[in-house]
Amino acid sequence: MAEWDEDLLCRFYRTMVTIRFFEQAVEKHFLAGEIPGFVHLYIGEEAIATGVCANLTEDDYIASTHRGHGHCIAKGADVNKMMAELFGRRTGYCKGKGGSMHIADFSIGMLGANGVVGGSLPIAAGAALAISMLDQKGVTVAFFGDGASNRGTFHESANLASVWKLPVIFLCENNQYASTTPYKTTTSVEDIADRAHGYSMPGVAVDGNDVFAVYEAAKAAIERARNGGGPSLLEAKTYRVKGHFVGDPELYRSKEEVEEIFKKRDPISRFEKQVLNEGLLSQKKLDDIKLEAQEVIDNALAFAKASPEPDPSELLSDVYA
């Protein structure tokens, strides 16, 4: 690991702990009844969004999922606007009308979270087609889960992207559960990455809790796409630490399973051990970054709580139809 740049290592850590602190704050305030709607947490999967988006620029695009807070933060979204949106406030990304599953920021290439399972895939393929038609150098990443890999949108998007050699990376976050269903009971392959062979594109499975492995795999796929090589399928194997949504009774798995796996595979703890053992970052540097990240989240909470709610007269504004 000696070849890793210190600035990049700090960026990895800052992104991962910011996502973790954001999600912990959201869980706390949702359970306190302060956040309306539903929220789906990204805790335990931080290394994926971090490793992928560290390879992207503002000219690149991502299309997200219902579990999209980590993607937003890693792509550079404003956490104040994100938190305000979750609290249903007028200063939020969707002016408080969209909530957790609809955050978007086109200015940074974040094409939106999506409440529809598999909804990110055709959107990402369409953005990649636009890049191709405009002869640009950008790429698009479609985040989707193991459950979405069984939907038609995945197969349709993968097929067309391969036919037209679109600059898109299909990034499957295999967190082992599609809502309440273990993926192995509904999925025909052990490695979802193997499905790439049916669409004449590279398929790579990586440890999604290892930010270094994710970064390197994403880097190769993104460089290939930028250079006209077409799409790739990456499967990041991870684990969904929290329930499908906050409040999920989780009757489909034991608490012991969750605790054992998280203890072994927490991406943030693993990163800390690696960089400290290799002498790449000091404990003080890690502590300083954590303090800064916590301050950012504390400020976001204060911003959200101090922001006004949307006025009822604005109910139909910003609606297309």
C-alpha positions, -999 to 999 in steps of 0.1 A, spaced: 0 0 0 30 23 1 22 38 -33 -10 54 -21 -11 92 -21 -18 107 13 -43 132 0 -62 103 -16 -62 83 16 -75 113 35 -102 117 9 -112 81 12 -115 84 50 -132 117 50 -159 105 26 -165 72 44 -168 88 79 -190 116 66 -214 91 51 -213 70 83 -220 101 105 -247 113 82 -265 80 83 -262 76 120 -277 111 125 -305 103 101 -314 71 119 -314 88 152 -337 117 141 -360 94 121 -366 72 151 -373 104 171 -401 112 146 -384 143 132 -379 129 96 -410 120 75 -413 92 50 -389 63 47 -351 62 48 -328 34 37 -293 35 53 -259 29 36 -241 20 68 -215 -8 61 -214 0 24 -194 33 25 -163 19 7 -182 13 -25 -195 48 -32 -162 62 -19 -140 41 -41 -160 45 -72 -166 83 -70 -130 90 -62 -124 82 -98 -150 105 -112 -151 142 -120 -180 167 -121 -184 160 -158 -192 123 -151 -226 111 -140 -240 87 -115 -275 73 -112 -285 62 -77 -309 40 -58 -334 42 -29 -303 37 -7 -285 67 -22 -272 90 6 -237 75 3 -237 80 -35 -247 116 -31 -221 125 -5 -193 107 -24 -202 125 -56 -199 159 -38 -235 168 -29 -242 195 -3 -250 177 30 -269 207 42 -293 205 13 -295 167 17 -303 169 54 -329 197 48 -345 175 22 -348 146 46 -364 169 72 -389 181 46 -376 216 45 -378 243 18 -340 246 16 -336 209 6 -326 197 -28 -362 190 -38 -375 219 -16 -387 193 9 -410 176 -14 -390 145 -25 -374 132 7 -347 106 9 -353 87 -23 -353 116 -47 -322 137 -41 -305 149 -73 -279 175 -82 -273 178 -119 -246 204 -113 -223 177 -99 -235 149 -122 -258 133 -97 -288 123 -118 -309 113 -88 -318 87 -63 -347 65 -74 -375 49 -55 -380 23 -83 -358 -8 -80 -336 -9 -111 -346 26 -121 -311 39 -123 -300 15 -151 -318 29 -181 -312 65 -169 -275 58 -167 -275 42 -202 -293 72 -216 -268 96 -201 -240 75 -215 -257 76 -249 -258 114 -247 -221 115 -238 -214 93 -269 -236 113 -292 -220 146 -280 -185 130 -284 -176 138 -248 -151 121 -226 -174 116 -196 -187 83 -182 -217 72 -162 -220 49 -133 -253 31 -126 -255 20 -89 -280 -9 -84 -285 -38 -60 -285 -75 -62 -323 -75 -63 -323 -51 -93 -299 -74 -112 -330 -97 -117 -351 -70 -132 -356 -64 -169 -341 -29 -167 -307 -44 -160 -307 -68 -189 -321 -43 -213 -296 -16 -203 -267 -40 -204 -276 -53 -238 -280 -19 -254 -249 -5 -237 -229 -33 -251 -243 -31 -286 -236 7 -288 -204 5 -267 -217 31 -243 -194 46 -216 -213 32 -187 -203 12 -156 -229 -10 -141 -220 -11 -104 -239 -38 -85 -238 -34 -47 -245 -69 -37 -254 -64 0 -268 -100 2 -305 -90 7 -331 -77 -18 -354 -61 8 -361 -92 30 -349 -118 5 -314 -134 5 -300 -130 -30 -289 -166 -32 -326 -178 -31 -336 -158 -61 -305 -153 -82 -293 -179 -107 -255 -172 -103 -231 -171 -74 -214 -140 -88 -236 -115 -104 -205 -103 -123 -207 -135 -143 -238 -121 -161 -215 -97 -180 -205 -126 -203 -240 -127 -218 -235 -91 -229 -199 -92 -242 -185 -70 -215 -160 -75 -187 -174 -86 -154 -154 -82 -122 -164 -91 -86 -145 -73 -58 -146 -70 -20 -170 -41 -16 -158 -35 20 -122 -28 8 -121 7 -5 -87 0 -22 -101 -29 -42 -132 -9 -52 -111 21 -63 -88 0 -84 -115 -20 -101 -136 11 -108 -105 29 -121 -99 2 -147 -135 1 -158 -138 39 -160 -106 43 -180 -118 16 -204 -151 34 -208 -134 68 -213 -112 54 -240 -141 40 -261 -139 4 -247 -176 3 -238 -194 -8 -206 -183 -31 -177 -202 -48 -149 -186 -45 -115 -200 -64 -85 -190 -51 -51 -198 -78 -25 -208 -61 7 -233 -65 35 -264 -44 45 -258 -38 82 -291 -21 89 -326 -32 79 -340 -26 45 -355 6 60 -353 22 94 -378 4 115 -375 -29 96 -381 -57 122 -355 -79 103 -373 -112 110 -354 -127 81 -320 -128 98 -305 -129 133 -288 -101 152 -259 -124 157 -253 -127 120 -253 -90 115 -230 -83 145 -205 -110 135 -203 -99 99 -201 -62 107 -173 -68 133 -152 -86 106 -160 -65 76 -168 -29 87 -151 -9 58 -141 20 81 -125 -1 108 -106 -21 81 -93 11 65 -81 24 98 -62 -8 107 -46 -9 72 -33 27 71 -21 26 107 -4 -7 103 14 5 72 22 39 88 4 57 59 -17 79 82 -13 88 118 -40 83 145 -41 121 149 -48 126 113 -77 101 114 -90 117 146 -88 152 130 -107 140 100 -134 124 121 -139 156 141 -142 177 110 -167 152 95 -188 152 127 -188 190 126 -200 190 91 -229 167 100 -237 187 132 -239 219 110 -261 201 85 -286 191 113 -286 227 126 -292 240 91 -321 216 85 -338 222 118 -336 260 113 -350 259 78 -386 266 70 -411 241 58 -426 245 23 -456 267 21 -488 250 12 -492 275 -17 -461 259 -33 -476 224 -34 -480 222 -72 -449 244 -81 -420 226 -98 -443 198 -110 -441 190 -147 -477 180 -154 
